[in-house]
């Protein structure tokens, strides 16, 4: 049986626990809130593969992750975290700088 090297974006987002349902994942993608390798994607069926960098605008923040694996089913949160490597949380450095300014440090 051949091993899949690609997976639908909406399935991957759901397996990775970025959203609670696959329908929400499809809506997130269709609304233009996801980029793959800096290119906006609006089709939930777009393929992702290991090494792709995803930028996901969700819950009032932007997450940047590198796909490190694919899954066959939705697992525990610990298993989901093994599917990606968190590269950056946009604004986290700016927020830290603002907190330092407010504290007078």
Backbone as XML, in Angstrom:
<?xml version="1.0"?>
<chain id="A" units="angstrom">
  <residue number="1" name="UNK">
    <atom name="N" x="0.845" y="-1.186" z="0.000"/>
    <atom name="CA" x="0.000" y="0.000" z="0.000"/>
    <atom name="C" x="0.885" y="1.243" z="0.000"/>
  </residue>
  <residue number="2" name="UNK">
    <atom name="N" x="0.710" y="2.160" z="-0.947"/>
    <atom name="CA" x="1.560" y="3.349" z="-1.027"/>
    <atom name="C" x="1.301" y="4.304" z="0.138"/>
  </residue>
  <residue number="3" name="UNK">
    <atom name="N" x="2.371" y="4.934" z="0.576"/>
    <atom name="CA" x="2.268" y="5.908" z="1.658"/>
    <atom name="C" x="1.953" y="7.268" z="1.049"/>
  </residue>
  <residue number="4" name="UNK">
    <atom name="N" x="0.919" y="7.934" z="1.572"/>
    <atom name="CA" x="0.561" y="9.259" z="1.069"/>
    <atom name="C" x="1.600" y="10.274" z="1.517"/>
  </residue>
  <residue number="5" name="UNK">
    <atom name="N" x="2.031" y="11.100" z="0.587"/>
    <atom name="CA" x="2.985" y="12.154" z="0.910"/>
    <atom name="C" x="2.310" y="13.513" z="0.926"/>
  </residue>
  <residue number="6" name="UNK">
    <atom name="N" x="1.024" y="13.535" z="0.613"/>
    <atom name="CA" x="0.243" y="14.776" z="0.606"/>
    <atom name="C" x="-1.085" y="14.528" z="1.302"/>
  </residue>
  <residue number="7" name="UNK">
    <atom name="N" x="-1.686" y="15.628" z="1.774"/>
    <atom name="CA" x="-2.973" y="15.526" z="2.453"/>
    <atom name="C" x="-3.769" y="16.802" z="2.204"/>
  </residue>
  <residue number="8" name="UNK">
    <atom name="N" x="-5.084" y="16.659" z="2.178"/>
    <atom name="CA" x="-5.944" y="17.835" z="2.022"/>
    <atom name="C" x="-5.696" y="18.807" z="3.175"/>
  </residue>
  <residue number="9" name="UNK">
    <atom name="N" x="-5.673" y="20.094" z="2.851"/>
    <atom name="CA" x="-5.422" y="21.124" z="3.849"/>
    <atom name="C" x="-6.463" y="21.112" z="4.957"/>
  </residue>
  <residue number="10" name="UNK">
    <atom name="N" x="-7.750" y="20.999" z="4.614"/>
    <atom name="CA" x="-8.779" y="21.023" z="5.655"/>
    <atom name="C" x="-8.637" y="19.835" z="6.608"/>
  </residue>
  <residue number="11" name="UNK">
    <atom name="N" x="-8.299" y="18.666" z="6.083"/>
    <atom name="CA" x="-8.093" y="17.498" z="6.941"/>
    <atom name="C" x="-6.886" y="17.709" z="7.850"/>
  </residue>
  <residue number="12" name="UNK">
    <atom name="N" x="-5.799" y="18.247" z="7.286"/>
    <atom name="CA" x="-4.596" y="18.444" z="8.085"/>
    <atom name="C" x="-4.851" y="19.434" z="9.223"/>
  </residue>
  <residue number="13" name="UNK">
    <atom name="N" x="-5.556" y="20.524" z="8.943"/>
    <atom name="CA" x="-5.871" y="21.504" z="9.993"/>
    <atom name="C" x="-6.714" y="20.880" z="11.096"/>
  </residue>
  <residue number="14" name="UNK">
    <atom name="N" x="-7.641" y="20.006" z="10.716"/>
    <atom name="CA" x="-8.487" y="19.334" z="11.701"/>
    <atom name="C" x="-7.668" y="18.314" z="12.493"/>
  </residue>
  <residue number="15" name="UNK">
    <atom name="N" x="-6.862" y="17.496" z="11.801"/>
    <atom name="CA" x="-6.019" y="16.517" z="12.485"/>
    <atom name="C" x="-5.035" y="17.211" z="13.426"/>
  </residue>
  <residue number="16" name="UNK">
    <atom name="N" x="-4.536" y="18.382" z="13.017"/>
    <atom name="CA" x="-3.590" y="19.141" z="13.829"/>
    <atom name="C" x="-4.242" y="19.928" z="14.949"/>
  </residue>
  <residue number="17" name="UNK">
    <atom name="N" x="-5.565" y="19.840" z="15.054"/>
    <atom name="CA" x="-6.354" y="20.479" z="16.113"/>
    <atom name="C" x="-6.263" y="22.004" z="16.094"/>
  </residue>
  <residue number="18" name="UNK">
    <atom name="N" x="-6.169" y="22.562" z="14.904"/>
    <atom name="CA" x="-6.261" y="24.009" z="14.771"/>
    <atom name="C" x="-7.719" y="24.443" z="14.878"/>
  </residue>
  <residue number="19" name="UNK">
    <atom name="N" x="-8.642" y="23.558" z="14.499"/>
    <atom name="CA" x="-10.085" y="23.804" z="14.557"/>
    <atom name="C" x="-10.778" y="22.565" z="15.108"/>
  </residue>
  <residue number="20" name="UNK">
    <atom name="N" x="-12.023" y="22.750" z="15.571"/>
    <atom name="CA" x="-12.753" y="21.641" z="16.187"/>
    <atom name="C" x="-13.410" y="20.702" z="15.191"/>
  </residue>
  <residue number="21" name="UNK">
    <atom name="N" x="-13.750" y="21.203" z="14.004"/>
    <atom name="CA" x="-14.406" y="20.346" z="13.012"/>
    <atom name="C" x="-13.775" y="20.561" z="11.645"/>
  </residue>
  <residue number="22" name="UNK">
    <atom name="N" x="-13.964" y="19.589" z="10.791"/>
    <atom name="CA" x="-13.435" y="19.708" z="9.432"/>
    <atom name="C" x="-14.192" y="20.776" z="8.656"/>
  </residue>
  <residue number="23" name="UNK">
    <atom name="N" x="-15.471" y="20.951" z="8.950"/>
    <atom name="CA" x="-16.259" y="22.006" z="8.301"/>
    <atom name="C" x="-15.672" y="23.376" z="8.644"/>
  </residue>
  <residue number="24" name="UNK">
    <atom name="N" x="-15.313" y="23.582" z="9.912"/>
    <atom name="CA" x="-14.693" y="24.852" z="10.306"/>
    <atom name="C" x="-13.344" y="25.042" z="9.608"/>
  </residue>
  <residue number="25" name="UNK">
    <atom name="N" x="-12.616" y="23.955" z="9.420"/>
    <atom name="CA" x="-11.341" y="24.038" z="8.702"/>
    <atom name="C" x="-11.572" y="24.480" z="7.261"/>
  </residue>
  <residue number="26" name="UNK">
    <atom name="N" x="-12.575" y="23.899" z="6.611"/>
    <atom name="CA" x="-12.893" y="24.264" z="5.229"/>
    <atom name="C" x="-13.317" y="25.726" z="5.140"/>
  </residue>
  <residue number="27" name="UNK">
    <atom name="N" x="-14.110" y="26.192" z="6.105"/>
    <atom name="CA" x="-14.553" y="27.587" z="6.114"/>
    <atom name="C" x="-13.376" y="28.534" z="6.344"/>
  </residue>
  <residue number="28" name="UNK">
    <atom name="N" x="-12.451" y="28.154" z="7.212"/>
    <atom name="CA" x="-11.267" y="28.966" z="7.489"/>
    <atom name="C" x="-10.437" y="29.152" z="6.218"/>
  </residue>
  <residue number="29" name="UNK">
    <atom name="N" x="-10.257" y="28.063" z="5.488"/>
    <atom name="CA" x="-9.486" y="28.118" z="4.241"/>
    <atom name="C" x="-10.233" y="28.929" z="3.186"/>
  </residue>
  <residue number="30" name="UNK">
    <atom name="N" x="-11.526" y="28.655" z="3.017"/>
    <atom name="CA" x="-12.324" y="29.347" z="1.996"/>
    <atom name="C" x="-12.381" y="30.852" z="2.248"/>
  </residue>
  <residue number="31" name="UNK">
    <atom name="N" x="-12.294" y="31.261" z="3.514"/>
    <atom name="CA" x="-12.323" y="32.679" z="3.855"/>
    <atom name="C" x="-10.977" y="33.361" z="3.603"/>
  </residue>
  <residue number="32" name="UNK">
    <atom name="N" x="-9.968" y="32.589" z="3.206"/>
    <atom name="CA" x="-8.667" y="33.177" z="2.887"/>
    <atom name="C" x="-7.762" y="33.398" z="4.079"/>
  </residue>
  <residue number="33" name="UNK">
    <atom name="N" x="-7.991" y="32.671" z="5.174"/>
    <atom name="CA" x="-7.200" y="32.858" z="6.391"/>
    <atom name="C" x="-5.991" y="31.936" z="6.488"/>
  </residue>
  <residue number="34" name="UNK">
    <atom name="N" x="-5.697" y="31.211" z="5.404"/>
    <atom name="CA" x="-4.569" y="30.274" z="5.422"/>
    <atom name="C" x="-3.677" y="30.522" z="4.209"/>
  </residue>
  <residue number="35" name="UNK">
    <atom name="N" x="-2.374" y="30.500" z="4.451"/>
    <atom name="CA" x="-1.390" y="30.593" z="3.371"/>
    <atom name="C" x="-0.476" y="29.373" z="3.453"/>
  </residue>
  <residue number="36" name="UNK">
    <atom name="N" x="-0.090" y="28.885" z="2.281"/>
    <atom name="CA" x="0.895" y="27.810" z="2.202"/>
    <atom name="C" x="2.105" y="28.377" z="1.486"/>
  </residue>
  <residue number="37" name="UNK">
    <atom name="N" x="3.236" y="28.368" z="2.167"/>
    <atom name="CA" x="4.475" y="28.924" z="1.601"/>
    <atom name="C" x="4.248" y="30.331" z="1.049"/>
  </residue>
  <residue number="38" name="UNK">
    <atom name="N" x="3.582" y="31.163" z="1.849"/>
    <atom name="CA" x="3.306" y="32.581" z="1.570"/>
    <atom name="C" x="2.279" y="32.829" z="0.475"/>
  </residue>
  <residue number="39" name="UNK">
    <atom name="N" x="1.624" y="31.784" z="-0.008"/>
    <atom name="CA" x="0.612" y="31.934" z="-1.049"/>
    <atom name="C" x="-0.759" y="31.669" z="-0.444"/>
  </residue>
  <residue number="40" name="UNK">
    <atom name="N" x="-1.664" y="32.645" z="-0.587"/>
    <atom name="CA" x="-3.017" y="32.492" z="-0.046"/>
    <atom name="C" x="-3.725" y="31.346" z="-0.755"/>
  </residue>
  <residue number="41" name="UNK">
    <atom name="N" x="-4.386" y="30.519" z="0.029"/>
    <atom name="CA" x="-5.105" y="29.360" z="-0.495"/>
    <atom name="C" x="-6.569" y="29.503" z="-0.104"/>
  </residue>
  <residue number="42" name="UNK">
    <atom name="N" x="-7.483" y="29.251" z="-1.053"/>
    <atom name="CA" x="-8.914" y="29.348" z="-0.748"/>
    <atom name="C" x="-9.659" y="28.046" z="-1.046"/>
  </residue>
  <residue number="43" name="UNK">
    <atom name="N" x="-8.922" y="27.008" z="-1.403"/>
    <atom name="CA" x="-9.559" y="25.714" z="-1.678"/>
    <atom name="C" x="-9.209" y="24.736" z="-0.564"/>
  </residue>
  <residue number="44" name="UNK">
    <atom name="N" x="-10.204" y="24.265" z="0.175"/>
    <atom name="CA" x="-9.944" y="23.337" z="1.282"/>
    <atom name="C" x="-9.251" y="22.054" z="0.843"/>
  </residue>
  <residue number="45" name="UNK">
    <atom name="N" x="-9.402" y="21.667" z="-0.414"/>
    <atom name="CA" x="-8.791" y="20.448" z="-0.917"/>
    <atom name="C" x="-7.352" y="20.606" z="-1.382"/>
  </residue>
  <residue number="46" name="UNK">
    <atom name="N" x="-6.784" y="21.799" z="-1.206"/>
    <atom name="CA" x="-5.394" y="22.025" z="-1.606"/>
    <atom name="C" x="-4.489" y="21.071" z="-0.822"/>
  </residue>
  <residue number="47" name="UNK">
    <atom name="N" x="-3.496" y="20.507" z="-1.479"/>
    <atom name="CA" x="-2.594" y="19.552" z="-0.829"/>
    <atom name="C" x="-1.531" y="20.247" z="0.006"/>
  </residue>
  <residue number="48" name="UNK">
    <atom name="N" x="-1.222" y="19.647" z="1.156"/>
    <atom name="CA" x="-0.072" y="20.054" z="1.960"/>
    <atom name="C" x="0.856" y="18.852" z="2.055"/>
  </residue>
  <residue number="49" name="UNK">
    <atom name="N" x="2.134" y="19.130" z="2.270"/>
    <atom name="CA" x="3.115" y="18.059" z="2.408"/>
    <atom name="C" x="4.120" y="18.466" z="3.479"/>
  </residue>
  <residue number="50" name="UNK">
    <atom name="N" x="4.866" y="17.514" z="3.959"/>
    <atom name="CA" x="5.892" y="17.796" z="4.957"/>
    <atom name="C" x="6.854" y="18.838" z="4.402"/>
  </residue>
  <residue number="51" name="UNK">
    <atom name="N" x="7.180" y="19.816" z="5.236"/>
    <atom name="CA" x="8.075" y="20.892" z="4.832"/>
    <atom name="C" x="7.360" y="22.173" z="4.451"/>
  </residue>
  <residue number="52" name="UNK">
    <atom name="N" x="6.064" y="22.090" z="4.139"/>
    <atom name="CA" x="5.301" y="23.302" z="3.818"/>
    <atom name="C" x="5.207" y="24.194" z="5.051"/>
  </residue>
  <residue number="53" name="UNK">
    <atom name="N" x="5.236" y="25.501" z="4.835"/>
    <atom name="CA" x="5.056" y="26.468" z="5.917"/>
    <atom name="C" x="3.658" y="27.049" z="5.787"/>
  </residue>
  <residue number="54" name="UNK">
    <atom name="N" x="2.863" y="26.885" z="6.850"/>
    <atom name="CA" x="1.493" y="27.389" z="6.861"/>
    <atom name="C" x="1.409" y="28.619" z="7.745"/>
  </residue>
  <residue number="55" name="UNK">
    <atom name="N" x="0.699" y="29.614" z="7.272"/>
    <atom name="CA" x="0.379" y="30.797" z="8.056"/>
    <atom name="C" x="-1.126" y="30.778" z="8.242"/>
  </residue>
  <residue number="56" name="UNK">
    <atom name="N" x="-1.563" y="30.692" z="9.494"/>
    <atom name="CA" x="-2.982" y="30.522" z="9.797"/>
    <atom name="C" x="-3.437" y="31.662" z="10.699"/>
  </residue>
  <residue number="57" name="UNK">
    <atom name="N" x="-4.404" y="32.447" z="10.227"/>
    <atom name="CA" x="-4.992" y="33.518" z="11.029"/>
    <atom name="C" x="-6.240" y="32.953" z="11.693"/>
  </residue>
  <residue number="58" name="UNK">
    <atom name="N" x="-6.163" y="32.755" z="13.011"/>
    <atom name="CA" x="-7.271" y="32.128" z="13.728"/>
    <atom name="C" x="-7.297" y="32.612" z="15.174"/>
  </residue>
  <residue number="59" name="UNK">
    <atom name="N" x="-8.484" y="32.782" z="15.699"/>
    <atom name="CA" x="-8.693" y="33.195" z="17.094"/>
    <atom name="C" x="-7.977" y="34.507" z="17.420"/>
  </residue>
  <residue number="60" name="UNK">
    <atom name="N" x="-7.993" y="35.447" z="16.485"/>
    <atom name="CA" x="-7.417" y="36.758" z="16.733"/>
    <atom name="C" x="-5.899" y="36.802" z="16.726"/>
  </residue>
  <residue number="61" name="UNK">
    <atom name="N" x="-5.259" y="35.761" z="16.226"/>
    <atom name="CA" x="-3.799" y="35.769" z="16.144"/>
    <atom name="C" x="-3.362" y="35.033" z="14.885"/>
  </residue>
  <residue number="62" name="UNK">
    <atom name="N" x="-2.091" y="35.166" z="14.567"/>
    <atom name="CA" x="-1.540" y="34.523" z="13.377"/>
    <atom name="C" x="-0.485" y="33.516" z="13.830"/>
  </residue>
  <residue number="63" name="UNK">
    <atom name="N" x="-0.662" y="32.276" z="13.410"/>
    <atom name="CA" x="0.302" y="31.222" z="13.741"/>
    <atom name="C" x="1.050" y="30.824" z="12.475"/>
  </residue>
  <residue number="64" name="UNK">
    <atom name="N" x="2.355" y="30.644" z="12.608"/>
    <atom name="CA" x="3.187" y="30.195" z="11.501"/>
    <atom name="C" x="3.801" y="28.864" z="11.922"/>
  </residue>
  <residue number="65" name="UNK">
    <atom name="N" x="3.504" y="27.817" z="11.142"/>
    <atom name="CA" x="3.978" y="26.476" z="11.478"/>
    <atom name="C" x="4.562" y="25.794" z="10.244"/>
  </residue>
  <residue number="66" name="UNK">
    <atom name="N" x="5.477" y="24.871" z="10.486"/>
    <atom name="CA" x="6.025" y="24.035" z="9.409"/>
    <atom name="C" x="5.422" y="22.645" z="9.567"/>
  </residue>
  <residue number="67" name="UNK">
    <atom name="N" x="4.863" y="22.122" z="8.491"/>
    <atom name="CA" x="4.275" y="20.784" z="8.502"/>
    <atom name="C" x="5.414" y="19.777" z="8.642"/>
  </residue>
  <residue number="68" name="UNK">
    <atom name="N" x="5.353" y="18.957" z="9.696"/>
    <atom name="CA" x="6.400" y="17.956" z="9.894"/>
    <atom name="C" x="5.884" y="16.541" z="9.696"/>
  </residue>
  <residue number="69" name="UNK">
    <atom name="N" x="4.563" y="16.399" z="9.548"/>
    <atom name="CA" x="4.013" y="15.068" z="9.331"/>
    <atom name="C" x="2.562" y="15.116" z="8.908"/>
  </residue>
  <residue number="70" name="UNK">
    <atom name="N" x="2.077" y="13.974" z="8.460"/>
    <atom name="CA" x="0.683" y="13.816" z="8.059"/>
    <atom name="C" x="0.058" y="12.764" z="8.964"/>
  </residue>
  <residue number="71" name="UNK">
    <atom name="N" x="-1.255" y="12.751" z="9.038"/>
    <atom name="CA" x="-1.946" y="11.789" z="9.897"/>
    <atom name="C" x="-3.005" y="11.048" z="9.100"/>
  </residue>
  <residue number="72" name="UNK">
    <atom name="N" x="-3.377" y="9.899" z="9.615"/>
    <atom name="CA" x="-4.454" y="9.134" z="8.995"/>
    <atom name="C" x="-5.778" y="9.362" z="9.706"/>
  </residue>
  <residue number="73" name="UNK">
    <atom name="N" x="-5.684" y="9.840" z="10.963"/>
    <atom name="CA" x="-6.900" y="10.133" z="11.717"/>
    <atom name="C" x="-6.582" y="11.177" z="12.779"/>
  </residue>
  <residue number="74" name="UNK">
    <atom name="N" x="-7.634" y="11.740" z="13.358"/>
    <atom name="CA" x="-7.473" y="12.741" z="14.411"/>
    <atom name="C" x="-7.127" y="12.029" z="15.711"/>
  </residue>
  <residue number="75" name="UNK">
    <atom name="N" x="-6.062" y="12.467" z="16.344"/>
    <atom name="CA" x="-5.617" y="11.834" z="17.577"/>
    <atom name="C" x="-5.649" y="12.802" z="18.743"/>
  </residue>
  <residue number="76" name="UNK">
    <atom name="N" x="-4.885" y="12.481" z="19.754"/>
    <atom name="CA" x="-4.811" y="13.298" z="20.962"/>
    <atom name="C" x="-4.091" y="14.614" z="20.665"/>
  </residue>
  <residue number="77" name="UNK">
    <atom name="N" x="-4.224" y="15.591" z="21.563"/>
    <atom name="CA" x="-3.492" y="16.848" z="21.370"/>
    <atom name="C" x="-1.975" y="16.628" z="21.282"/>
  </residue>
  <residue number="78" name="UNK">
    <atom name="N" x="-1.460" y="15.662" z="22.033"/>
    <atom name="CA" x="-0.028" y="15.371" z="21.979"/>
    <atom name="C" x="0.371" y="14.861" z="20.596"/>
  </residue>
  <residue number="79" name="UNK">
    <atom name="N" x="-0.466" y="13.998" z="20.016"/>
    <atom name="CA" x="-0.188" y="13.487" z="18.673"/>
    <atom name="C" x="-0.304" y="14.607" z="17.643"/>
  </residue>
  <residue number="80" name="UNK">
    <atom name="N" x="-1.264" y="15.503" z="17.842"/>
    <atom name="CA" x="-1.464" y="16.613" z="16.908"/>
    <atom name="C" x="-0.239" y="17.518" z="16.874"/>
  </residue>
  <residue number="81" name="UNK">
    <atom name="N" x="0.370" y="17.775" z="18.033"/>
    <atom name="CA" x="1.549" y="18.647" z="18.084"/>
    <atom name="C" x="2.745" y="18.049" z="17.346"/>
  </residue>
  <residue number="82" name="UNK">
    <atom name="N" x="2.733" y="16.741" z="17.120"/>
    <atom name="CA" x="3.824" y="16.100" z="16.382"/>
    <atom name="C" x="3.695" y="16.327" z="14.877"/>
  </residue>
  <residue number="83" name="UNK">
    <atom name="N" x="2.549" y="16.854" z="14.432"/>
    <atom name="CA" x="2.326" y="17.088" z="13.007"/>
    <atom name="C" x="2.953" y="18.391" z="12.518"/>
  </residue>
  <residue number="84" name="UNK">
    <atom name="N" x="3.373" y="19.264" z="13.444"/>
    <atom name="CA" x="3.910" y="20.557" z="13.028"/>
    <atom name="C" x="4.940" y="21.071" z="14.019"/>
  </residue>
  <residue number="85" name="UNK">
    <atom name="N" x="5.712" y="22.030" z="13.526"/>
    <atom name="CA" x="6.687" y="22.744" z="14.338"/>
    <atom name="C" x="6.277" y="24.211" z="14.339"/>
  </residue>
  <residue number="86" name="UNK">
    <atom name="N" x="6.061" y="24.756" z="15.510"/>
    <atom name="CA" x="5.653" y="26.160" z="15.634"/>
    <atom name="C" x="6.859" y="27.036" z="15.301"/>
  </residue>
  <residue number="87" name="UNK">
    <atom name="N" x="6.737" y="27.867" z="14.281"/>
    <atom name="CA" x="7.837" y="28.738" z="13.877"/>
    <atom name="C" x="7.726" y="30.106" z="14.521"/>
  </residue>
  <residue number="88" name="UNK">
    <atom name="N" x="6.522" y="30.654" z="14.550"/>
    <atom name="CA" x="6.348" y="31.990" z="15.114"/>
    <atom name="C" x="4.889" y="32.227" z="15.413"/>
  </residue>
  <residue number="89" name="UNK">
    <atom name="N" x="4.674" y="33.080" z="16.363"/>
    <atom name="CA" x="3.343" y="33.572" z="16.657"/>
    <atom name="C" x="3.427" y="35.058" z="16.368"/>
  </residue>
  <residue number="90" name="UNK">
    <atom name="N" x="2.896" y="35.485" z="15.231"/>
    <atom name="CA" x="3.029" y="36.873" z="14.792"/>
    <atom name="C" x="2.585" y="37.813" z="15.897"/>
  </residue>
  <residue number="91" name="UNK">
    <atom name="N" x="3.414" y="38.791" z="16.188"/>
    <atom name="CA" x="3.083" y="39.777" z="17.199"/>
    <atom name="C" x="3.595" y="39.427" z="18.582"/>
  </residue>
  <residue number="92" name="UNK">
    <atom name="N" x="4.145" y="38.230" z="18.787"/>
    <atom name="CA" x="4.585" y="37.884" z="20.125"/>
    <atom name="C" x="5.780" y="38.727" z="20.555"/>
  </residue>
  <residue number="93" name="UNK">
    <atom name="N" x="6.659" y="39.070" z="19.605"/>
    <atom name="CA" x="7.796" y="39.913" z="19.951"/>
    <atom name="C" x="7.341" y="41.345" z="20.207"/>
  </residue>
  <residue number="94" name="UNK">
    <atom name="N" x="6.396" y="41.834" z="19.433"/>
    <atom name="CA" x="5.869" y="43.184" z="19.631"/>
    <atom name="C" x="5.158" y="43.271" z="20.972"/>
  </residue>
  <residue number="95" name="UNK">
    <atom name="N" x="4.410" y="42.239" z="21.327"/>
    <atom name="CA" x="3.697" y="42.215" z="22.604"/>
    <atom name="C" x="4.660" y="42.208" z="23.772"/>
  </residue>
  <residue number="96" name="UNK">
    <atom name="N" x="5.747" y="41.477" z="23.663"/>
    <atom name="CA" x="6.745" y="41.425" z="24.723"/>
    <atom name="C" x="7.404" y="42.791" z="24.889"/>
  </residue>
  <residue number="97" name="UNK">
    <atom name="N" x="7.675" y="43.469" z="23.770"/>
    <atom name="CA" x="8.278" y="44.797" z="23.835"/>
    <atom name="C" x="7.332" y="45.787" z="24.498"/>
  </residue>
  <residue number="98" name="UNK">
    <atom name="N" x="6.044" y="45.701" z="24.199"/>
    <atom name="CA" x="5.074" y="46.598" z="24.813"/>
    <atom name="C" x="4.991" y="46.346" z="26.310"/>
  </residue>
  <residue number="99" name="UNK">
    <atom name="N" x="5.026" y="45.087" z="26.727"/>
    <atom name="CA" x="4.978" y="44.762" z="28.149"/>
    <atom name="C" x="6.200" y="45.310" z="28.868"/>
  </residue>
  <residue number="100" name="UNK">
    <atom name="N" x="7.372" y="45.253" z="28.237"/>
    <atom name="CA" x="8.581" y="45.785" z="28.848"/>
    <atom name="C" x="8.483" y="47.294" z="28.987"/>
  </residue>
  <residue number="101" name="UNK">
    <atom name="N" x="7.954" y="47.982" z="27.972"/>
    <atom name="CA" x="7.804" y="49.431" z="28.039"/>
    <atom name="C" x="6.837" y="49.825" z="29.145"/>
  </residue>
  <residue number="102" name="UNK">
    <atom name="N" x="5.761" y="49.085" z="29.294"/>
    <atom name="CA" x="4.755" y="49.402" z="30.303"/>
    <atom name="C" x="5.300" y="49.206" z="31.712"/>
  </residue>
  <residue number="103" name="UNK">
    <atom name="N" x="6.208" y="48.254" z="31.888"/>
    <atom name="CA" x="6.746" y="47.987" z="33.220"/>
    <atom name="C" x="7.928" y="48.892" z="33.547"/>
  </residue>
  <residue number="104" name="UNK">
    <atom name="N" x="8.377" y="49.643" z="32.555"/>
    <atom name="CA" x="9.474" y="50.565" z="32.775"/>
    <atom name="C" x="10.840" y="49.913" z="32.678"/>
  </residue>
  <residue number="105" name="UNK">
    <atom name="N" x="10.897" y="48.696" z="32.207"/>
    <atom name="CA" x="12.181" y="47.982" z="32.111"/>
    <atom name="C" x="12.940" y="48.396" z="30.880"/>
  </residue>
</chain>
